[in-house]
Amino acid sequence: MNPELDEVVWQAWKAMELPEGYRAEIIEGVIEVSPTGRRSHGQIANRVRRALDKFLDGSEYACHQGVNLIHKRKAWIPDGLVAPRDVEPADVEDDLGIKASAVQVVAEVVSPGNTNQDRDRIRKRREYARAGIPMYVLIDDYDGQGAVTLFTGPRPDKADWEDIHRVPYGTEVEIPDGPAKGFVIGEAITGPKRG
């Protein structure tokens, strides 16, 4: 990575003024602008958030949504993340987001279209591993008849994960570690198996 280029991209991202309904992220050194999700995308993301909030109630952790996740002049907006309830802001000016190092779980719901699918399945997968986030949950309506994939054991040096566990919709998968240990992702969140 080029620190000078990272700084230029960072400053451009900070200065952006987008129309309502759009968001910008810095993914692998590139500013990506995309519209907010479709109804089905929002339904799944909100089910995840509500269920995680209920599961984490009474602990020091919560599910956060709609916040910038900051790591080394990169910025992402995951569909949900588990971090301390009173998470500290990132060490950047203007209270632009939270530190990736505070995040225990990050969740993305894949949007339609090849570019969107590549972003969540490939580029964000690598970015979250580089940031050392302990777990990435990918809920994907477009993987066969729908699938949930858990990525654990980040390898920042390789931008990859030690363990990848994929299950089709209709099969429950449980968060194995961390503050969300025991949280189940199944049909109550994904809806039934597609097709």
DAUR-V930998 format. One record per helix or strand of 3 or more residues. SS is the DSSP state (alpha for helix, beta for strand). FROM is the first residue (numbers start at 0). TO is the last residue. Records with the same first field share a line. If there is no record, write none. Layout:
SS = FROM-TO + FROM-TO
This chain:
alpha = 2-14 + 38-55 + 92-94 + 99-101 + 113-129 + 186-189
beta = 21-26 + 29-34 + 60-63 + 68-70 + 73-75 + 79-83 + 102-108 + 134-139 + 146-154 + 159-167
